[in-house]
């Protein structure tokens, strides 16, 4: 099924080519209507071919549908960068002109490559589901708010409203994944209680991660204050000498720093990809790019900021004992000895 989804997704190229060559398909409301119709047709296609072997849940249709749109985003980014042509000129004029900003181009690359790979994997395995949900929610919340709050707020066309589908679907997907029954009870035994009784000072890896998270929080607050035009001297210095991109009038960098980070763990890599790439892209005007004399220090700080939540996720995934609920059993008191290990949750 993954192969079929992969191959069918590239039919989006034919749809774009047809719309780009037929003038009647290039009116703003016609673009919206065709967009909705194409999404319905793609859904019906997958619904019909899976009648004899129904997917285990509705998320399959979301992933298959979004694979199709990922190809559109990739084509958009490639055409704006001048690598290809003849597919998206109409959309640049009467669809969503803000897709030509450096931030949006990098966002489309992320969706067309990273999300596309995630969708193909999640058709069979749901282990990346929450990462995808957080990534796409962050992607679209910044994108939608940045359009309205930035210089393109007066150029909102009917196709803009299609973006809300890509904001709502990952929210529904995250709820579906969170409420799914667990494969095994999240109850820890002897090893879990041993890990939780150990003070932070004796857990050097966790101590380093805590320090990195505190640094990331400080970094986020500083850049948020900069985006909010704080009169603090430190903010003025940082904006002028380190990241003038935060005040790019397109609005996306400012919105990203002012938005409430409900899930730093999931959205930071995606946001940092678009932020770093946007600040370096040739479509960003020179005054808003990273100054040459601090280029490597700013780049290193942003990369570390992106890597920190990934390290935390790896820590939780590889050594979950500290995050498990400890259950005591009849006759067991205090710290369990090696003979009283939990039989419900086998520590590996």
Secondary structure, 3 states (H helix, E strand, C coil): CHHHHHHHHCHHHHHHHHHHHCHHHHCHHHHHHHHHHHHHHHHHHHHHHCCCCCCCCCHHHHHHHHHHHHHHHHHHHHHHCCCCCCCCHHHHHHCCHHHHCHHHHHHHHHHHHHHHHHHHHHCCCCCCHHHHHHHHHHHHHHHHHHHHHCCCHHHCCHHHHHHHHHHHHHHHHHHHHHCCCCCCCCEECHHHHHHHCCCHHHCHHHHHHHHHHHHHHHHHHHHHHHHCCCCCHHHHHHHHHCCHHHHCCCCHHHHHHHCCCCCHHHHHHHHHHHHHHHHHCCCCCHHHCCCHHHHHHHHHHHHHHHHHHHHHHHHHHHCHHHHCEECCCCCCCCCCCCCCCCCCCCCC
